[in-house]
């Protein structure tokens, strides 16, 4: 901007967006100074470079406001974890199912895990059935996509559910 522009002549755009034409750099700078504004190079790769007369401080302020608004509107997706046991009772299962549904409705991913203790690991198919049942539940199936199918990792079997958009 201003004195940092190195071209001999520039295509000049006025503060309202109107085309002024191709002008020598000195003349364009003088026009910007007369209007009490800055000369900003908006397209340096063009032949000749395109410069615009604008209030650069106001422009930066507007950009920061837009960025702040965009950050405010974005949703951060958390990964919530729900632990099941291989010999889980029905009521406990229903409680954890309600938590999974709540997390998915809030737009968070859910990591459903079945933790095996002791010799339970020899019956990994029990954990597989619990996670398959969870994925097939009507309340869960309509809210999510299965991001990762149930897979045994160490002493736990893990499945990841992602909310549908």
Secondary structure, DSSP 4 states (H G I P E B T S, - for coil): -GGG---SEEEEE-TTS-EEEEEEHHHHHHHHHHTT-EEEEEETTSSSPEEEEE-HHHHHHHHHHHHHHHHHHPPPPPEEEEEEETT--HHHHHHHHHHHHHHHHTT-EEEEEEE--GGGGGGHHHHHHHHHHHHH-HHHHTTEEEEEEEEEETTEEEEEEEE--
